[in-house]
Amino acid sequence: MSALIELSGISKSFANVRVLQDISFDVRAGEVHALVGENGAGKSTLIKIMGGVHRADAGEMRVDGEAANFTSPRAAATKGIAVVHQELLLFPDLSVAENIFMGHALRAKWGGLDWPQMRERARALLDRLQSQHIDVDARVGALSVANRQRVEIARALSQDARVLIMDEPTASLVEEDVQQLLSIVRMLREKGVGIVYVSHKLPEIFALADRVTVLRDGARVGTAAIGELDERKLVSMMVGRPIDQLFPKRDTSIGAPLLELRKLGFGGVVRDVSLTLRAGEILGIAGLIGSGRTETALTIFGITPATSGEILVDGKAVSIHSPQQARDLGIAYVPEDRGLQGLVRPQSIQENVSLTVLKTLAKGGLIDHRKEERLARESIAKFGIRARGPRQIVKQLSGGNQQKVVLAKWLATEPRILIMDEPTRGIDVGAKSEIHALMSALAARGLGILMISSELPEVLGMSDRVLVMKNGTLVAEFDRADATAEAVGAAMTLANASGEAA
Amino acid sequence: MAVAGTLNHRRSGLSRLFEAYGQEFVVLGAIVALFVIVGAVNPRFLGDNNLINIFSGNAYIAVAAIGMSLVIITGHIDVSVGSLIGVLATIAGTLAVQGYPVWVAWTVPVLVGVAINTFVGALVAYARIPSIVVTLGMLSILKGGLISVTGGTWITDMPPEFFIAQKRLFGIPAPVYFMVILTMLMAFWMHYASLGRAIYAVGGNPEAARASGLYPERVCVLAFAMHGFFAGIAALLFATQLQVIQSTVPPNLELTVITASVIGGVSILGGTGTVIGSTLAAILFACISSALVFLNVSAYWLRAVLGLLILATVLADMTRRRRHRAAGRL
């Protein structure tokens, strides 16, 4: 089968930093070619070269056998190459139809925009994507992430894309939506579209890909048919060393109850949640987005204080009305969104790590900079943060290293109860297993960890017990031994046919 | 990318200093360049009298820019500071003329400045009205109120001991001391005090600051209140430098103050910048406006030159950041 797009010997540097070196890559009609590698391996740059955002410094790109050198994303689109970006580049205040035809609007004979036809075509495109429930006149900002993604795919198809590049399409989707997306991708493949699929999630790759190309440090490690690989082999290609265990939860002795919730409630989104978290335990909370998991964490941490029920720490009833009180009770919260709640991105590692403990680092209102720097250096060493030093600005770090800074910042408060919301979202395999190892070590030291995660393998692999939330309340509890993917998955979705509103 | 290899990467202290204070160095370099060039064309530019005039006559802008920088770093803006300074200067002059003790004429305007801006800060923080809206409102209220109450008359015949800005110590006028000491104090405070750190954190990411146990609303009110204090001091320097106070608002003063902060390296998005930068930038403006006189260029060009300067420095800053970002990815 001939290649739709073929790259050979592609190299690219930014400011004298070589990010891609002599990369060859091709996509055939009707295949899913997975592109994997740790963050910083060069995947995004390669995608951007194919999508016309960057131009290669050296090497050749051929589309349908003809040399191509895209000067803009538009040029790539006219050749049938479309990118579905991870961050979904849509206009939230415009309608679905307007978004789909943005930049290539259909025109009526008199030169104006042909709205009836655009709406009709948009409808047909969405129907093809099994998305009959999306209204073409809906405001895109009001749609769920999964639906916005479909709009973006429809937008690619509206330009007759023959090569569809998908950059971590499932990074922010819940399990149910992931399955639907995978079936859409399979359907497109059957129609002969060539798909470049970038993902950190190995199960998806094994479920979907025909071939896999692994990048590491800007170089191609290899390309292989999926049948020749297993998970272990793929991971070791990605990180350049074998990883013994993906989810290294050690068995620990589970101690006394640290945190108890009794019929905790917040508005209508958290209802009658009762649970007990013990020392040394990792308690996993599974559930769909919108099931109240994050909201429960925010309520425990005092960001949205409880409107009903009780919180007990060490068996004593406490009232938590602000994050300050939670912190002083020994509770730490590693938030779901690093950028939004975790880090002050323009500040240095040192300044971020010390933010939760400014009071203890300061004397008479003045910060002891030497103590602060020592704390930062210890954190860098203890958490394996890859950085130039404590004064490096955090937004320059990779996602995994940023997450370690968030973790370091909260562990600086020496908490006994650690709430982690999506601890490894958007983090590459190597950093992920490091963070899991850290969690395991913390539990072994007697911390109680409440872990919220959308990744079922993570929940199952790391938790001593698994709780399932749905519609703001707990619906099931499993011991480690009984927690299988089927059982937990069923509890998450059962009697909840549409996980979220359109 | 090869991350591990950079772990032990050591760089000279100078390059670290430049990365952290790049914009300040750019502005300082511009001032030095200006002295060299204009001094070569017209040596009288470098005369003692002229330099003292430059520093002393514009110190109030630098002082106001300290407060403005605090507000902008916190993630807000104040477009009413010019009107506030006009009002406070008028209050100072009126009190002095009416025979109140001079310390009253000096303190009351500062306290009024703090009170007004605490109120503004509270509206921004707790009523959640965007600061540009609140301060646009204040701009009209203060400006209109001032003209209505005073009818635009000039205030004269203040007692001689009132003119604090005309006092000298070791031959150097008092405003220079105010500018230098307040800048150094605030630079120290911003760097070493936990409240100073809180201002950067809240400006950089209020939600992360809240989750870390800080109180973004209180920090916002604090920044505005301090800004009111500096506006009060600026008003005193402004009111006492000449024998008369024109009880109107100095035209475009708020823009000059905001420009000083921005050129000094304070990000309009909040979270970064220093007061040393804004003071240097205020000095730079003063030098430019004086240089235009010495180069026989119409003073009307000043605003155009300032505009160009804003664009040029911001461009330089962006380029510098981009280079660092590329290097930082290593």
Boltz contact constraints between the chains, C-beta under 6 A:
constraints:
  - contact:
      token1: [A, 14]
      token2: [B, 326]
      max_distance: 6.0
  - contact:
      token1: [A, 15]
      token2: [B, 326]
      max_distance: 6.0
  - contact:
      token1: [A, 40]
      token2: [B, 1]
      max_distance: 6.0
  - contact:
      token1: [A, 217]
      token2: [B, 2]
      max_distance: 6.0
  - contact:
      token1: [A, 323]
      token2: [B, 211]
      max_distance: 6.0
  - contact:
      token1: [A, 323]
      token2: [B, 213]
      max_distance: 6.0
  - contact:
      token1: [A, 324]
      token2: [B, 213]
      max_distance: 6.0
  - contact:
      token1: [A, 327]
      token2: [B, 213]
      max_distance: 6.0
  - contact:
      token1: [A, 340]
      token2: [B, 207]
      max_distance: 6.0
  - contact:
      token1: [A, 341]
      token2: [B, 207]
      max_distance: 6.0
  - contact:
      token1: [A, 341]
      token2: [B, 208]
      max_distance: 6.0
  - contact:
      token1: [A, 341]
      token2: [B, 211]
      max_distance: 6.0
  - contact:
      token1: [A, 342]
      token2: [B, 208]
      max_distance: 6.0
  - contact:
      token1: [A, 343]
      token2: [B, 208]
      max_distance: 6.0
  - contact:
      token1: [A, 344]
      token2: [B, 201]
      max_distance: 6.0
  - contact:
      token1: [A, 344]
      token2: [B, 204]
      max_distance: 6.0
  - contact:
      token1: [A, 344]
      token2: [B, 205]
      max_distance: 6.0
  - contact:
      token1: [A, 344]
      token2: [B, 208]
      max_distance: 6.0
  - contact:
      token1: [A, 346]
      token2: [B, 204]
      max_distance: 6.0
  - contact:
      token1: [A, 346]
      token2: [B, 271]
      max_distance: 6.0
  - contact:
      token1: [A, 346]
      token2: [B, 272]
      max_distance: 6.0
  - contact:
      token1: [A, 347]
      token2: [B, 204]
      max_distance: 6.0
  - contact:
      token1: [A, 355]
      token2: [B, 201]
      max_distance: 6.0
  - contact:
      token1: [A, 355]
      token2: [B, 212]
      max_distance: 6.0
  - contact:
      token1: [A, 356]
      token2: [B, 212]
      max_distance: 6.0
  - contact:
      token1: [A, 356]
      token2: [B, 213]
      max_distance: 6.0
  - contact:
      token1: [A, 358]
      token2: [B, 194]
      max_distance: 6.0
  - contact:
      token1: [A, 362]
      token2: [B, 194]
      max_distance: 6.0
  - contact:
      token1: [A, 365]
      token2: [B, 193]
      max_distance: 6.0
  - contact:
      token1: [A, 366]
      token2: [B, 192]
      max_distance: 6.0
  - contact:
      token1: [A, 366]
      token2: [B, 193]
      max_distance: 6.0
  - contact:
      token1: [A, 367]
      token2: [B, 192]
      max_distance: 6.0
  - contact:
      token1: [A, 367]
      token2: [B, 194]
      max_distance: 6.0
  - contact:
      token1: [A, 386]
      token2: [B, 3]
      max_distance: 6.0
  - contact:
      token1: [A, 388]
      token2: [B, 6]
      max_distance: 6.0
  - contact:
      token1: [A, 388]
      token2: [B, 9]
      max_distance: 6.0
  - contact:
      token1: [A, 396]
      token2: [B, 328]
      max_distance: 6.0
